[in-house]
Amino acid sequence: MKDISIGSWAYAIGPYADQPIPWDEVITQVKGLGFQGVELGGFPPHPNPDDMPEQEQREACKQQLAEAGLRFSGLAANLWDQHLIDTDDQTDYLDCFRKNVEFCVDLGIKGIRVDTVQPPTIFEQVDADTARRRVVDTWKQCAREAADRGIYVTWEFEPGFAFNKPSDILRIVDEVDDDNFGVQFDTCHAHTVAAVGARPPGEKETLPGGALELAQRLRGKINHLHLIDSDGSLHDDETSNHIPFGDGVLDFDALLPELNKNTFSHNWWTIDLCFWPDAWEITERCKQAVDVLNAKYGG
């Protein structure tokens, strides 16, 4: 059976930005619903490297989670103030990445999430070849440095960020070409990218088999999973809506056997309710839905 976690960002940004759920309450609810872990959104008001600069603070955070009987399944690093594509100098990006890797080490987190930071409209300013070179070269260095600390790097593609076409995703992961780097396959992003072709720069590109075909093409290159449904819609016309299980169109009976063909360094499935307006209330229902899938495909 898989260990199940949920992304803490669902309770801290978007509809919850003005009244985020406190970290202590998140832990209490997650444990009470039978989760094994939390995937940490590493930005305020939840634990993050800037608000916890001291080793004692980080050790206390790690201990608090352990005492609750939970573990961290990964870190969504706060890199969104950085510039990755529109500059040839990635010093600030790399420094921020390193800061978050150290945070992972101190909290016992084994995986760190990255994205391309800037929207697909960035190609109006930077040509695609230059942009790709900057991304690939930077992530090669990130993968090497994180490996030295025992942390794997996982890239979450989505409509809201550059390089969101299926061919882009395949090309970048191939060009980074590092065993410590892989794709974070979020099922709703996979659907909006591969089946809908949402927010493409230039000509739309889709796959006949949608998310399932994308998973097949990425087989062996996926190193982290986010599970949630999709109806093909976007949140604020920017990124995928994360739809509660059963309210979308995804066929998990087809997707999960395919995703299980990847080799992971961990045992996590993570529920992602990012931007869902009543994520706090719907969490229990989503956990129950994943428990059913776990019984069928988690062995």
C-alpha positions in Angstrom: 0.0 0.0 0.0 1.1 3.5 -0.7 1.7 6.2 1.9 -0.7 9.1 1.4 0.1 12.8 1.9 -1.6 16.1 1.1 -0.1 19.4 0.0 -0.3 21.9 2.7 -0.4 24.8 0.2 -4.1 24.0 -0.4 -4.8 25.6 3.0 -2.5 28.6 2.7 -2.9 30.2 -0.8 -5.7 31.1 -3.2 -9.0 31.0 -1.3 -7.1 30.6 2.0 -4.6 33.4 1.5 -6.5 35.8 3.8 -7.3 33.2 6.4 -4.8 30.3 6.1 -5.3 27.2 8.2 -2.6 27.3 10.9 0.1 24.6 10.7 -0.8 23.0 14.0 -4.4 22.5 12.7 -3.2 21.1 9.4 -1.2 18.5 11.2 -4.0 17.6 13.5 -6.6 17.2 10.7 -4.2 15.3 8.5 -3.4 12.8 11.2 -7.0 12.5 12.2 -8.0 11.6 8.6 -5.5 8.8 8.5 -2.8 10.4 6.3 0.8 9.2 6.6 2.3 12.6 5.7 2.2 16.2 4.6 3.8 17.7 1.5 5.1 21.0 2.6 4.5 24.3 0.8 7.6 26.0 1.9 6.3 29.5 2.3 4.4 31.5 4.9 2.5 30.9 7.1 3.7 27.3 7.1 7.2 26.2 7.9 9.8 27.6 5.5 13.5 28.4 5.5 13.2 32.1 6.0 10.9 31.9 9.0 13.0 29.1 10.5 16.6 30.1 10.0 17.9 28.4 13.2 18.7 24.8 13.4 16.7 24.5 16.7 13.6 25.8 15.0 13.9 23.2 12.2 14.6 20.4 14.6 11.5 21.4 16.6 9.4 21.4 13.4 10.7 18.0 12.4 10.1 16.6 15.9 6.5 18.0 16.0 5.6 16.1 12.8 7.2 12.9 14.1 5.3 13.1 17.4 2.1 13.4 15.4 3.0 10.2 13.6 3.5 11.9 10.2 6.3 12.4 7.7 7.1 15.0 5.0 6.6 13.6 1.5 8.3 16.5 -0.2 8.9 20.3 -0.4 7.3 22.7 -2.8 10.2 25.2 -2.7 9.4 28.9 -2.9 11.3 29.9 -6.0 8.6 32.1 -7.6 10.4 35.4 -6.9 13.3 34.2 -8.9 14.2 34.6 -12.6 15.0 31.4 -14.5 14.2 32.1 -18.1 14.7 35.8 -18.7 18.3 36.1 -17.5 21.6 34.4 -18.3 22.7 34.8 -14.6 21.0 32.2 -12.4 23.0 33.0 -9.3 20.0 34.2 -7.3 17.9 31.2 -8.4 20.6 28.7 -7.5 21.2 30.4 -4.1 17.5 30.2 -3.3 17.4 26.6 -4.5 20.4 25.7 -2.2 18.7 27.4 0.7 15.7 25.2 0.2 17.8 22.0 -0.2 19.4 22.8 3.2 15.9 23.1 4.6 15.0 19.7 3.2 18.1 18.2 4.7 17.3 19.7 8.1 13.7 18.6 8.1 14.4 15.1 6.6 12.6 15.8 3.3 13.9 13.7 0.4 12.3 15.5 -2.6 12.2 19.1 -3.8 9.8 20.4 -6.4 10.8 23.0 -9.1 9.0 24.6 -12.0 10.0 26.9 -14.8 8.9 29.9 -12.7 7.7 32.1 -15.5 4.5 31.9 -17.7 4.3 30.7 -21.2 4.0 34.3 -22.4 7.7 34.6 -21.6 8.5 33.5 -25.1 7.4 36.9 -26.3 10.6 38.2 -24.6 13.0 35.2 -24.9 13.3 32.8 -27.8 12.5 29.1 -27.0 16.0 27.8 -27.6 17.6 30.3 -25.3 15.0 29.7 -22.7 15.4 25.9 -22.9 19.2 26.1 -22.5 18.8 28.3 -19.4 16.3 25.9 -17.8 18.3 22.7 -18.7 21.7 24.0 -17.7 20.3 25.3 -14.4 18.4 22.1 -13.5 21.5 20.0 -14.4 23.4 21.9 -11.7 20.4 21.7 -9.3 20.2 17.9 -9.8 23.9 17.4 -9.2 24.0 19.6 -6.0 20.8 18.1 -4.6 22.1 14.5 -5.2 25.1 15.4 -3.0 22.7 16.1 -0.2 20.5 13.0 -0.7 17.6 15.0 -2.2 15.9 14.3 -5.5 14.6 17.0 -7.8 11.2 16.8 -9.4 9.8 19.1 -12.1 6.1 19.9 -12.0 4.9 21.0 -15.5 1.6 22.8 -15.8 -0.3 25.2 -18.1 0.7 28.2 -16.1 4.4 27.9 -16.7 6.7 27.9 -19.7 7.4 24.6 -21.5 3.9 23.2 -21.1 3.6 21.2 -24.3 4.0 17.4 -24.2 7.0 17.6 -26.6 8.6 20.3 -24.4 8.2 18.2 -21.3 9.8 15.1 -22.9 12.6 17.2 -24.4 13.6 19.0 -21.2 13.7 15.9 -19.0 15.8 14.1 -21.7 18.2 17.0 -22.0 18.7 17.3 -18.2 19.4 13.6 -18.4 20.2 13.0 -14.7 19.1 10.1 -12.6 18.4 12.6 -9.7 16.0 14.6 -11.8 12.5 13.6 -13.0 9.0 14.7 -13.6 6.3 15.3 -11.0 3.3 13.9 -12.7 0.2 15.8 -11.5 -2.8 14.0 -13.0 -4.9 17.2 -13.5 -2.0 19.1 -15.1 -1.3 16.1 -17.3 -4.9 16.2 -18.6 -5.0 20.0 -19.3 -1.6 19.8 -21.0 -2.0 16.6 -23.0 -5.7 16.3 -23.7 -6.8 20.0 -23.6 -3.6 21.7 -24.8 -4.1 24.6 -22.4 -2.2 27.8 -22.7 0.3 26.8 -25.4 2.7 29.3 -26.8 2.1 29.2 -30.6 0.3 26.2 -32.0 -1.7 24.0 -29.7 -0.3 20.5 -29.2 -2.2 17.6 -27.7 -1.9 13.8 -27.5 -4.7 11.5 -28.8 -4.4 9.5 -25.6 -4.3 12.5 -23.3 -2.9 12.1 -19.8 -2.5 8.4 -20.2 -0.4 8.7 -23.4 1.7 11.4 -21.7 2.3 9.0 -18.8 3.3 6.3 -21.2 5.8 8.5 -23.0 7.3 9.6 -19.7 7.5 6.1 -18.3 10.8 5.8 -16.4 11.2 9.6 -16.1 8.5 10.2 -13.4 9.8 10.4 -9.9 6.9 12.0 -7.9 3.1 11.8 -8.1 0.2 14.2 -7.4 -3.3 12.7 -7.7 -6.4 14.8 -8.2 -9.2 14.9 -10.8 -9.7 17.3 -13.7 -12.6 18.5 -15.8 -10.2 20.3 -18.2 -10.9 23.8 -16.8 -8.3 26.3 -15.6 -8.1 28.4 -12.4 -8.3 32.1 -13.3 -7.3 31.1 -16.9 -3.8 30.4 -15.6 -3.3 26.9 -14.4 -5.3 23.6 -14.0 -8.3 23.4 -11.7 -7.7 20.7 -9.1 -11.1 19.0 -9.0 -12.1 16.6 -6.2 -12.1 13.0 -7.1 -15.3 11.9 -9.0 -16.1 15.4 -10.2 -13.8 15.3 -13.2 -13.2 13.0 -16.2 -9.9 11.2 -15.3 -9.8 7.5 -15.6 -7.6 6.5 -12.6 -8.2 2.8 -13.4 -6.1 3.3 -16.5 -3.7 6.0 -15.2 -2.5 4.3 -12.0 -1.5 1.0 -13.5 0.6 2.9 -16.0 2.1 5.3 -13.3 3.0 2.2 -11.2 5.4 1.2 -14.0 7.8 3.9 -12.9 10.4 3.2 -10.3 10.2 5.5 -7.3 12.7 6.1 -4.5 9.8 6.5 -2.1 6.2 5.2 -1.5 4.2 8.4 -1.6 1.0 9.4 -3.4 0.2 13.0 -2.7 -3.3 14.6 -3.0 -3.2 18.1 -4.4 -6.2 20.5 -3.8 -4.4 23.6 -4.8 -6.8 26.6 -5.2 -9.9 24.5 -4.5 -12.3 26.9 -2.6 -13.3 24.5 0.2 -10.2 22.3 0.3 -10.4 22.0 4.1 -13.9 20.6 4.0 -13.3 18.3 1.0 -10.1 16.8 2.2 -11.8 13.9 4.0 -13.8 12.9 0.9 -10.6 13.0 -1.2 -8.7 10.9 1.3 -11.5 8.3 1.1 -11.4 8.3 -2.7 -7.6 7.7 -2.7 -8.0 5.0 -0.1 -10.2 3.1 -2.6 -7.6 3.6 -5.3 -4.8 2.6 -2.9 -6.6 -0.7 -2.1 -6.8 -1.5 -5.8 -3.4 -0.2 -7.1 -1.2 0.7 -4.2 0.1 -2.8 -3.5 
